[in-house]
Amino acid sequence: VLSAFLEGLWTYPALSQPGDIVLEEIKKLSCFNLPSYSFEPAHRRPVQINVDTTMASLYWKDDAAILFVANLSPKDTTATLKVDLAAKGWPIRRQAKLLTPAGDLLVSIRALSQDGFQLRLPGLSSAVVECRPGTFGGWTR
């Protein structure tokens, strides 16, 4: 299921039951208008990750980006993710706010592509990281 979502191959089960793993993954992305985003599947490596068993697909547009990140290993992991949003048309000097499961992070687009950020994922799980451009109060790295 996680591999299919990484590639953008959504399925919708005709009959589902509470706790259905496909529906749980759909819920994570259901608040976004995904047809308004461009998409790059995980096999193209739009997000550089230092852990072989963690992969990510990228949805982006001018004013938002979404990373769908999955740990395909049964073991918990902490991965460093780097994404080059400047290559997708975002100004390199722009700041961005990352909304991660662990909390929000302020980062420059340059730092996001050069240094990245860390994300902890339990085994065989996924997470959505939202990136919003703009200038925010607080610190930026």
Beta strands, then each sheet from edge to edge (+ up, - down):
strand 1: 38-40
strand 2: 47-49
strand 3: 54-61
strand 4: 64-71
strand 5: 77-83
strand 6: 95-100
strand 7: 103-108
strand 8: 117-121
strand 9: 125-133
sheet 1: 1+ 3- 4+ 9- 6+ 7-
sheet 2: 2+ 5- 8+
end
